[in-house]
Amino acid sequence: MRPTRSAVCAAAAVTILAAGSAAAAGPASAAPAGELYVSAPVDVGVAASGTAYKTFEVTVRAQRLGEVSEPAHEAVVTLDLAGLAGVVDAVLPADLCATSGTTATCALGEVDRIGTAIPVKVRAASGPRTDGAGTLRYAVTAKDATAHPDNTAATRIRVGTGPDLTVPKRSTVSGVRPGDTLELPVVIANTGDRPTRGGVSVLVQTGLTDSSGQDLVVAGDFGNCRYRLEYPQGDPQSGFVCHFGVDIAPGEVWRLARPLRIEVGPRAADGAVGYQADVIGGDLDEKAVRGTPGAGAPLTLVRTAPAPAPKDAAGEGTALRTSAAPEGRDIDYGDNTGGLAVRLAAPGSPSPGHRGADLVAVGDTVRTTVGDRTEAVVGLRNEGDEAVSALGTGKTAPATWVAVEIPRGVRVTARDRACRLTTSADWDDYPGGATFGDEPRDVAPVPTGTIYYCYTRHSIGPGTGQTFSFTLVADRAVDAATGLVFAASEYGADLKGQKNNAGVLTVTAQAPSGSGGSGSGGSGGSGVVPAGGPGGSLAATGAASVRPLAAGSAAFAALGALLVAAVRRRARTGA
């Protein structure tokens, strides 16, 4: 399926992301202590009205660039909330962060090159605001690592009025072969408090991680798009810009009537196809100053939610014949970029339907008493004919793992060293076509509990597997509470389909003898709204994890740098 991750919000963040995910793996016993890298957007915009939160991530990784290094231990991120007072309300995950006054302390424990992300949810403060912008500052420490001097130190959060176009996080498709045809669905939402005026623009662009690779081609010659773009710097750029004559109201979501078709040529390499949305007359149109119009039928957008009065008889938007000035620029460009990272199949790997690896999830069922410790053992096995590697094709990042959801009401007190807690989820982030939800084609419901990723230490040969143990404690009585166990590989090791990649961890906990039951309470702190509960789940954030940064993220980081370079954002100092 298609993996997704946070859009890159600044060139500095792109650099840190690429460096963090390209680190080499090796024997921990001979590795030096790492350095701590913190990546976060330097600028975020939120709508002045409305109650919806916007989420961004503060990600911490431990790595000594150019070397193999051990994880950092007892990593702690301190967030200074004083600069948000009277301007922005913030929500932090209660199972990671504790707040005292205007300081939040997030204890991450062990942090490695994969990293741990803290989701931060922000919205404009209710009532009179003291300023149009606030600043959230960060500091990070660890027992055996030092903070890198180039870390992001603060995020400026602006409160403004206007449209805020947002696109889904990027996804990844793995196991792609020359000759394949992929689909790129373009989706645009307006999370601001004002409609667009004059329509929207979309830039579509390709980027490669291997400069010798070619042939990731977006097919079509659309009449409302301009090709062979030129920028003020004078350098021709690949890709094209399309104009759509639709205005997107707050809360509306629009998508292409038909996804774009990506043709994978014979010389293709790992890479990405990205897109970026903007208001008509915004920075995209100013930077892409010239281009050749397409000659074919125009692309069209259709509205998917909600459904106010139709824009035209068909509910579609077509090419603009005149350029109208927008009422206002986009509030926040940091969430305007999405797309598809493309990872080719390993050389010599079997074609779909032929001999190959087939990962199967191994679940567990445990019975316990509230407050007692119990062990659960989960994992994966390979029921195929071929081995699946533990590392990606570049031998630098994990490629095979098990996602383990801990049911609500249950917490982890000890776990296998190969397992890492992850936060801030997007379950559109899996290879091989796995989808999560309530549709018949989905492999499992979207997880809502705390998620751990457990990485395999070695290749998984035919008939073999690997298990991971967790020590669990139930904080309240639960009757067959279930959590997902999902086995996945960047190699798309799913010879028999995705359904057997999903298993279940089931926990039943009875109240202690003589107990009248159990309850749960909340916690809070000045300046921060609590977002979690006693089970360790992020109740206020929805899902609880994302796939680790692996080889796919390097491709999209490179594309993010292309987009940032092509469309350099002007600094904004006001709401």
C-alpha positions as CSV (number, residue, x, y, z in Angstrom):
1,M,0.0,0.0,0.0
2,R,1.2,3.4,0.4
3,P,3.2,4.7,3.3
4,T,2.8,8.4,4.5
5,R,4.8,10.7,6.7
6,S,5.0,14.4,7.8
7,A,5.5,17.0,5.0
8,V,8.8,18.8,5.1
9,C,8.2,22.4,6.4
10,A,11.7,24.0,5.9
11,A,14.9,23.2,4.1
12,A,16.7,22.7,7.5
13,A,14.1,20.2,8.5
14,V,14.5,18.4,5.2
15,T,18.3,18.1,5.9
16,I,17.8,16.7,9.4
17,L,15.1,14.2,8.2
18,A,17.3,12.9,5.4
19,A,20.4,12.7,7.6
20,G,18.4,10.9,10.4
21,S,17.0,8.2,8.1
22,A,20.2,7.6,6.1
23,A,22.2,6.5,9.1
24,A,24.0,3.2,8.9
25,A,23.2,0.3,11.1
26,G,25.8,-1.9,12.8
27,P,26.9,-3.7,15.9
28,A,26.0,-1.6,19.0
29,S,28.8,-2.9,21.1
30,A,31.4,-1.0,19.1
31,A,29.4,2.1,18.4
32,P,30.1,5.6,19.9
33,A,27.5,7.7,21.6
34,G,25.3,9.6,19.3
35,E,24.2,13.2,18.9
36,L,20.6,14.3,19.4
37,Y,18.8,15.8,16.4
38,V,15.5,17.6,16.9
39,S,13.4,18.4,13.8
40,A,10.2,20.5,13.9
41,P,8.6,23.1,11.6
42,V,10.0,26.6,12.2
43,D,6.7,28.2,11.3
44,V,3.0,27.1,11.7
45,G,-0.2,29.0,10.9
46,V,-3.6,28.4,12.5
47,A,-7.0,29.9,11.8
48,A,-8.2,32.6,14.1
49,S,-11.7,31.2,14.4
50,G,-12.9,27.6,14.7
51,T,-12.2,24.9,17.3
52,A,-10.2,22.4,15.2
53,Y,-6.6,21.6,16.2
54,K,-3.6,21.5,13.8
55,T,-1.0,18.8,14.6
56,F,2.7,19.0,13.9
57,E,5.6,16.8,15.2
58,V,8.7,17.4,17.2
59,T,10.9,14.5,16.3
60,V,14.1,13.4,18.2
61,R,16.7,11.1,16.8
62,A,20.1,9.9,18.1
63,Q,22.8,9.5,15.5
64,R,26.4,10.5,14.9
65,L,26.4,11.4,11.2
66,G,28.7,9.2,9.1
67,E,29.1,6.6,11.9
68,V,27.2,3.8,13.5
69,S,26.2,4.8,17.0
70,E,24.3,3.5,19.9
71,P,20.9,4.8,20.9
72,A,20.7,7.6,23.4
73,H,19.2,6.8,26.8
74,E,16.9,8.8,29.1
75,A,16.2,11.3,26.4
76,V,14.1,14.2,27.6
77,V,12.5,17.1,25.6
78,T,11.6,20.2,27.4
79,L,9.0,22.5,25.8
80,D,8.7,26.1,27.0
81,L,5.1,27.1,26.6
82,A,5.4,30.6,28.0
83,G,5.5,32.2,24.6
84,L,2.1,30.7,23.7
85,A,0.2,32.3,26.6
86,G,-2.9,34.2,25.4
87,V,-2.2,33.4,21.7
88,V,-2.3,29.6,21.2
89,D,-3.7,26.6,23.1
90,A,-1.5,23.5,22.9
91,V,-2.3,19.8,23.5
92,L,0.5,17.3,24.3
93,P,0.2,13.5,24.7
94,A,-0.3,12.8,28.4
95,D,1.5,9.4,28.2
96,L,4.7,11.2,27.1
97,C,4.6,14.6,28.6
98,A,4.0,16.1,32.1
99,T,3.3,19.8,32.5
100,S,4.2,22.1,35.4
101,G,3.3,25.8,35.0
102,T,4.5,26.8,31.5
103,T,7.0,24.0,31.1
104,A,6.2,20.6,29.6
105,T,8.7,17.7,30.1
106,C,8.5,14.8,27.7
107,A,10.4,11.7,28.7
108,L,11.2,9.6,25.6
109,G,13.5,7.0,27.2
110,E,15.7,5.3,24.6
111,V,15.9,7.1,21.2
112,D,17.7,5.7,18.2
113,R,18.3,6.7,14.6
114,I,14.7,5.9,13.8
115,G,13.5,8.5,16.3
116,T,10.5,9.3,18.4
117,A,7.9,11.9,17.5
118,I,5.9,14.1,19.9
119,P,2.7,15.2,18.4
120,V,1.8,18.8,19.3
121,K,-1.7,20.0,18.6
122,V,-2.3,23.7,18.5
123,R,-5.2,26.1,17.8
124,A,-5.9,29.8,18.4
125,A,-6.6,30.6,22.0
126,S,-10.2,31.3,22.9
127,G,-11.2,34.8,24.0
128,P,-9.1,38.0,23.4
129,R,-5.6,37.3,22.2
130,T,-2.6,39.2,23.4
131,D,-0.7,38.9,20.1
132,G,-0.9,37.5,16.6
133,A,1.9,35.0,17.1
134,G,3.5,32.9,19.8
135,T,6.7,30.9,20.1
136,L,7.1,27.3,21.3
137,R,10.8,26.6,22.3
138,Y,12.6,23.2,22.7
139,A,15.5,21.8,24.5
140,V,16.7,18.2,24.5
141,T,19.0,16.2,26.8
142,A,20.0,12.6,27.3
143,K,22.2,10.6,29.7
144,D,24.8,9.7,27.1
145,A,24.3,12.0,24.1
146,T,24.6,15.7,23.4
147,A,22.3,18.0,21.4
148,H,23.5,18.9,17.9
149,P,24.0,22.7,17.5
150,D,21.9,22.8,14.3
151,N,18.7,21.6,15.9
152,T,15.5,23.4,15.5
153,A,15.1,25.4,18.7
154,A,11.6,26.9,18.3
155,T,8.4,26.9,16.3
156,R,6.7,30.2,15.6
157,I,2.9,29.8,15.6
158,R,0.9,32.5,13.8
159,V,-2.8,33.2,14.2
160,G,-4.4,34.4,11.0
161,T,-7.6,34.7,9.0
162,G,-7.8,33.2,5.5
163,P,-7.8,29.9,3.6
164,D,-5.5,27.1,4.8
165,L,-5.1,24.5,2.1
166,T,-3.9,21.1,3.4
167,V,-3.1,17.9,1.6
168,P,-2.6,14.4,3.0
169,K,0.9,13.3,4.2
170,R,3.0,11.6,1.6
171,S,2.6,7.8,1.2
172,T,5.0,5.2,-0.1
173,V,4.5,2.3,-2.5
174,S,7.1,-0.5,-2.4
175,G,8.0,-3.4,-4.7
176,V,7.5,-1.3,-7.9
177,R,8.9,-2.7,-11.1
178,P,9.7,-1.1,-14.5
179,G,6.6,-1.1,-16.6
180,D,4.3,-0.7,-13.7
181,T,1.6,2.0,-13.6
182,L,0.9,3.8,-10.3
183,E,-1.9,6.2,-9.3
184,L,-1.4,9.5,-7.5
185,P,-4.7,10.8,-5.9
186,V,-4.6,14.5,-5.4
187,V,-6.7,15.6,-2.4
188,I,-7.0,19.2,-1.1
189,A,-8.8,20.4,2.1
190,N,-9.4,23.9,3.4
191,T,-8.8,23.9,7.2
192,G,-8.8,27.7,7.4
193,D,-11.6,30.0,8.3
194,R,-12.1,31.7,4.9
195,P,-12.8,30.3,1.4
196,T,-10.3,30.6,-1.4
197,R,-11.1,33.3,-4.0
198,G,-10.3,32.7,-7.6
199,G,-9.5,29.0,-7.5
200,V,-6.5,26.9,-6.6
201,S,-3.2,25.9,-8.2
202,V,-1.5,22.5,-8.0
203,L,2.2,21.9,-8.7
204,V,3.1,18.3,-9.6
205,Q,6.8,17.5,-9.7
206,T,9.1,14.4,-9.8
207,G,12.3,13.9,-7.8
208,L,14.8,11.1,-7.6
209,T,17.2,9.9,-4.9
210,D,19.5,8.3,-7.5
211,S,20.6,10.9,-10.1
212,S,21.2,8.2,-12.6
213,G,17.6,7.0,-12.5
214,Q,15.0,8.2,-14.9
215,D,11.5,7.4,-16.0
216,L,9.0,8.3,-13.2
217,V,6.7,10.0,-15.6
218,V,3.3,11.6,-14.8
219,A,1.2,10.8,-17.9
220,G,-1.1,13.3,-19.6
221,D,-1.2,16.6,-21.4
222,F,-3.9,18.5,-19.6
223,G,-5.4,21.7,-21.0
224,N,-5.5,23.6,-17.7
225,C,-1.9,22.8,-16.9
226,R,1.4,24.5,-17.9
227,Y,4.4,22.3,-18.7
228,R,8.2,22.9,-19.1
229,L,8.1,25.4,-16.3
230,E,10.6,28.2,-15.9
231,Y,11.4,30.0,-12.6
232,P,13.0,33.4,-11.9
233,Q,16.3,31.7,-11.2
234,G,16.4,30.7,-14.9
235,D,16.6,26.9,-14.3
236,P,14.0,24.8,-16.1
237,Q,12.1,22.6,-13.7
238,S,10.4,19.3,-14.3
239,G,6.7,19.0,-13.5
240,F,3.7,21.1,-14.3
241,V,1.3,23.6,-12.7
242,C,-2.5,23.2,-13.0
243,H,-5.2,25.8,-12.3
244,F,-8.7,24.9,-11.1
245,G,-11.6,27.3,-11.2
246,V,-13.2,26.1,-7.9
247,D,-13.3,27.9,-4.6
248,I,-12.8,25.7,-1.6
249,A,-14.8,26.7,1.5
250,P,-13.7,26.0,5.1
251,G,-14.2,22.3,5.9
252,E,-14.5,21.2,2.3
253,V,-12.4,18.5,0.7
254,W,-11.8,18.2,-3.0
255,R,-10.0,15.6,-5.1
256,L,-9.1,14.9,-8.7
257,A,-12.0,13.2,-10.5
258,R,-9.4,10.7,-11.6
259,P,-6.0,10.1,-10.0
260,L,-2.9,11.0,-12.0
261,R,-1.2,8.1,-13.7
262,I,2.5,7.5,-13.0
263,E,4.4,5.4,-15.5
264,V,7.5,3.6,-14.3
265,G,10.0,3.5,-17.1
266,P,12.8,0.9,-17.7
267,R,15.5,3.2,-16.1
268,A,13.5,4.2,-13.1
269,A,15.1,4.4,-9.6
270,D,13.8,5.0,-6.1
271,G,12.2,8.4,-6.1
272,A,9.0,10.4,-5.5
273,V,6.2,12.3,-7.2
274,G,5.0,15.1,-5.1
275,Y,2.3,17.8,-5.4
276,Q,1.7,21.1,-3.7
277,A,-1.5,23.1,-3.5
278,D,-1.9,26.9,-3.3
279,V,-4.4,29.7,-3.9
280,I,-4.5,31.2,-7.4
281,G,-2.1,34.1,-7.5
282,G,-0.1,32.8,-4.6
283,D,3.6,31.9,-4.4
284,L,3.3,28.9,-6.8
285,D,2.0,31.1,-9.6
286,E,4.6,33.8,-8.8
287,K,7.5,31.5,-8.9
288,A,6.6,29.4,-11.9
289,V,6.5,32.4,-14.2
290,R,6.3,30.7,-17.6
291,G,5.2,27.4,-19.1
292,T,3.7,25.8,-22.2
293,P,-0.1,25.1,-22.0
294,G,-1.2,21.5,-22.4
295,A,-3.3,20.5,-25.4
296,G,-5.6,17.8,-23.9
297,A,-8.8,17.7,-21.9
298,P,-8.5,19.5,-18.5
299,L,-8.1,17.9,-15.1
300,T,-11.1,18.4,-12.9
301,L,-11.7,18.5,-9.2
302,V,-14.8,17.0,-7.5
303,R,-16.0,17.9,-4.0
304,T,-16.1,15.0,-1.5
305,A,-17.1,16.7,1.8
306,P,-19.1,18.5,2.8
307,A,-21.7,19.4,0.1
308,P,-22.8,23.0,0.1
309,A,-24.4,24.5,-3.1
310,P,-22.7,23.2,-6.2
311,K,-20.1,25.3,-7.9
312,D,-21.5,24.4,-11.3
313,A,-24.0,22.0,-12.8
314,A,-21.8,19.0,-12.5
315,G,-20.2,19.9,-9.2
316,E,-16.8,20.0,-10.9
317,G,-14.1,22.7,-11.4
318,T,-12.5,23.2,-14.8
319,A,-9.8,25.3,-16.3
320,L,-9.7,29.0,-15.5
321,R,-10.1,31.3,-18.5
322,T,-9.1,34.4,-16.5
323,S,-6.9,34.8,-13.5
324,A,-8.7,36.2,-10.5
325,A,-6.9,37.7,-7.5
326,P,-7.4,35.7,-4.3
327,E,-8.9,37.3,-1.2
328,G,-6.0,36.2,0.9
329,R,-2.9,34.0,0.8
330,D,-2.7,30.6,2.5
331,I,-2.3,30.8,6.2
332,D,0.2,28.0,6.5
333,Y,2.3,26.5,3.6
334,G,3.9,23.9,5.8
335,D,1.1,21.4,5.2
336,N,0.5,22.0,1.5
337,T,2.9,19.3,0.2
338,G,2.1,15.6,-0.3
339,G,2.7,12.9,-2.8
340,L,4.0,9.4,-3.4
341,A,7.4,8.0,-2.6
342,V,8.3,5.1,-4.9
343,R,10.6,2.3,-3.9
344,L,11.5,-0.3,-6.6
345,A,11.6,-4.0,-5.9
346,A,14.9,-5.5,-4.9
347,P,16.9,-6.9,-7.8
348,G,16.1,-10.6,-8.3
349,S,13.0,-10.5,-6.1
350,P,10.0,-12.6,-7.3
351,S,7.2,-11.0,-9.2
352,P,3.7,-10.9,-7.6
353,G,2.0,-14.3,-7.7
354,H,5.3,-16.2,-8.0
355,R,7.5,-17.7,-5.3
356,G,8.5,-15.3,-2.6
357,A,8.3,-14.4,1.1
358,D,4.9,-14.3,2.9
359,L,4.9,-12.7,6.3
360,V,2.3,-13.8,8.8
361,A,1.5,-12.0,12.1
362,V,1.8,-14.0,15.3
363,G,-0.6,-12.7,18.0
364,D,-1.2,-13.8,21.6
365,T,-4.0,-14.1,24.2
366,V,-3.4,-13.4,27.8
367,R,-5.5,-13.5,31.0
368,T,-4.5,-11.6,34.1
369,T,-5.8,-9.6,37.1
370,V,-5.8,-5.9,37.4
371,G,-2.5,-4.6,38.7
372,D,-0.6,-7.9,38.1
373,R,2.2,-8.2,35.6
374,T,1.8,-10.6,32.7
375,E,3.8,-11.5,29.6
376,A,2.6,-11.3,26.0
377,V,4.6,-12.7,23.1
378,V,3.9,-11.5,19.6
379,G,5.9,-11.5,16.3
380,L,5.9,-12.8,12.7
381,R,6.8,-15.8,10.7
382,N,7.6,-16.4,7.0
383,E,5.3,-18.9,5.3
384,G,6.7,-18.2,1.8
385,D,9.5,-19.8,-0.2
386,E,12.1,-17.0,0.0
387,A,13.8,-15.1,2.8
388,V,13.0,-11.4,3.6
389,S,15.8,-9.1,4.6
390,A,15.9,-7.2,7.9
391,L,17.5,-4.2,6.1
392,G,16.6,-2.2,3.1
393,T,18.3,-2.3,-0.3
394,G,20.8,0.4,0.9
395,K,21.6,-1.7,4.0
396,T,21.1,1.4,6.2
397,A,17.6,1.3,7.6
398,P,15.2,-1.4,8.9
399,A,13.0,-3.0,6.3
400,T,11.0,-5.6,8.2
401,W,9.0,-5.0,11.4
402,V,5.9,-5.8,13.5
403,A,3.5,-3.0,14.6
404,V,2.1,-3.9,18.0
405,E,-1.0,-2.1,19.4
406,I,-1.4,-2.3,23.2
407,P,-5.1,-2.4,24.0
408,R,-6.6,0.6,25.9
409,G,-6.6,0.1,29.6
410,V,-3.3,-1.8,29.4
411,R,0.2,-0.4,29.7
412,V,3.7,-1.7,29.1
413,T,6.2,-2.0,31.9
414,A,9.0,-3.8,30.0
415,R,9.5,-4.7,26.4
416,D,11.9,-6.3,24.0
417,R,15.0,-4.1,23.2
418,A,14.1,-4.3,19.5
419,C,10.7,-2.5,20.1
420,R,10.3,1.2,20.1
421,L,7.3,3.3,21.2
422,T,5.9,5.5,18.3
423,T,3.5,8.3,18.4
424,S,1.4,10.5,16.1
425,A,0.0,8.0,13.6
426,D,-1.2,7.9,10.1
427,W,-2.3,4.4,9.0
428,D,-2.0,5.2,5.3
429,D,1.7,4.3,5.7
430,Y,2.1,0.7,4.8
431,P,3.7,-1.1,1.8
432,G,2.0,-3.8,-0.3
433,G,-1.5,-2.2,-0.5
434,A,-2.5,-2.7,3.2
435,T,-5.3,-0.4,4.2
436,F,-6.9,0.1,7.6
437,G,-10.5,1.0,8.3
438,D,-14.0,-0.5,8.2
439,E,-14.3,-1.4,4.5
440,P,-14.3,-5.0,3.4
441,R,-11.0,-4.6,1.6
442,D,-9.3,-3.3,4.8
443,V,-7.0,-5.7,6.7
444,A,-8.0,-4.4,10.1
445,P,-9.7,-1.4,11.9
446,V,-7.6,1.7,12.4
447,P,-5.6,1.2,15.7
448,T,-6.4,3.6,18.6
449,G,-4.1,2.2,21.3
450,T,-0.4,2.8,22.0
451,I,1.8,1.5,19.2
452,Y,5.3,-0.1,19.4
453,Y,7.4,-1.0,16.3
454,C,9.5,-4.1,16.7
455,Y,12.4,-4.5,14.2
456,T,13.7,-7.8,13.1
457,R,17.4,-8.4,13.9
458,H,18.1,-10.8,11.0
459,S,16.7,-12.1,7.7
460,I,13.5,-14.2,8.1
461,G,14.0,-17.3,6.1
462,P,11.2,-19.7,4.9
463,G,9.6,-21.4,7.9
464,T,11.3,-19.2,10.4
465,G,10.2,-16.1,12.4
466,Q,10.9,-13.9,15.3
467,T,9.0,-13.0,18.5
468,F,9.0,-10.1,20.8
469,S,7.9,-10.1,24.5
470,F,6.0,-7.4,26.4
471,T,5.4,-7.2,30.1
472,L,1.8,-5.8,30.6
473,V,-0.2,-4.4,33.5
474,A,-3.9,-3.8,33.2
475,D,-5.0,-0.7,35.0
476,R,-8.7,-1.6,34.9
477,A,-10.9,-4.6,34.2
478,V,-11.1,-5.4,30.5
479,D,-12.9,-8.2,28.7
480,A,-11.0,-9.5,25.6
481,A,-9.6,-6.1,24.8
482,T,-7.8,-6.4,21.4
483,G,-4.8,-4.7,19.8
484,L,-3.5,-5.1,16.3
485,V,-0.4,-7.1,15.5
486,F,0.7,-6.3,11.9
487,A,3.8,-7.7,10.1
488,A,5.2,-5.6,7.3
489,S,8.2,-5.3,5.0
490,E,9.5,-2.7,2.6
491,Y,10.0,-5.6,0.2
492,G,6.2,-6.2,0.0
493,A,6.6,-9.8,1.4
494,D,3.0,-10.8,0.9
495,L,2.9,-13.7,-1.5
496,K,-0.6,-14.7,-0.3
497,G,-2.0,-11.2,0.3
498,Q,-2.2,-8.8,3.2
499,K,-5.0,-10.4,5.3
500,N,-2.6,-12.9,7.1
501,N,-0.2,-10.0,7.9
502,A,-2.7,-8.9,10.6
503,G,-3.1,-10.7,14.0
504,V,-4.5,-9.8,17.4
505,L,-3.2,-9.3,20.9
506,T,-6.1,-10.1,23.2
507,V,-6.0,-9.1,26.9
508,T,-8.6,-10.1,29.5
509,A,-8.1,-8.7,33.1
510,Q,-10.5,-9.4,36.0
511,A,-10.8,-7.1,39.0
512,P,-8.9,-8.3,42.1
513,S,-10.9,-10.5,44.4
514,G,-13.2,-8.4,46.6
515,S,-12.9,-5.4,44.4
516,G,-15.9,-3.4,43.3
517,G,-14.4,-2.5,39.9
518,S,-12.0,0.1,38.7
519,G,-12.2,3.6,37.3
520,S,-10.0,6.1,35.7
521,G,-9.3,9.7,36.2
522,G,-7.8,12.6,34.2
523,S,-4.8,14.8,34.6
524,G,-4.0,18.3,33.6
525,G,-1.5,21.1,33.8
526,S,-1.3,24.8,33.4
527,G,-1.1,25.8,29.7
528,V,-1.7,22.4,28.2
529,V,-4.8,20.4,27.7
530,P,-4.3,16.7,28.6
531,A,-4.6,14.4,25.6
532,G,-4.2,10.9,26.9
533,G,-5.7,8.4,29.4
534,P,-4.6,5.8,31.8
535,G,-4.3,3.2,29.0
536,G,-1.5,5.0,27.3
537,S,-3.6,5.8,24.2
538,L,-3.8,9.2,22.7
539,A,-7.5,9.7,23.0
540,A,-7.4,13.3,21.7
541,T,-5.2,12.5,18.8
542,G,-7.0,9.6,17.2
543,A,-4.5,7.1,15.9
544,A,-1.3,6.4,17.8
545,S,1.6,5.8,15.4
546,V,3.3,6.0,12.1
547,R,5.7,3.7,10.3
548,P,9.3,4.4,11.1
549,L,11.4,6.6,8.9
550,A,13.0,4.2,6.5
551,A,14.3,4.2,2.9
552,G,11.1,5.7,1.6
553,S,11.5,8.9,3.6
554,A,14.9,9.6,2.0
555,A,13.2,9.7,-1.5
556,F,10.5,12.1,-0.3
557,A,13.0,14.3,1.6
558,A,14.9,14.8,-1.7
559,L,11.6,15.7,-3.4
560,G,10.8,18.0,-0.5
561,A,14.1,19.8,-1.1
562,L,13.2,20.2,-4.8
563,L,9.8,21.7,-4.0
564,V,11.3,24.0,-1.3
565,A,13.9,25.2,-3.8
566,A,11.4,25.7,-6.6
567,V,8.9,27.5,-4.5
568,R,10.8,29.5,-1.9
569,R,8.3,30.9,0.6
570,R,8.4,34.5,1.5
571,A,8.7,35.3,5.2
572,R,5.5,36.3,6.9
573,T,5.6,38.4,10.0
574,G,1.9,39.0,10.7
575,A,-1.4,37.2,11.1
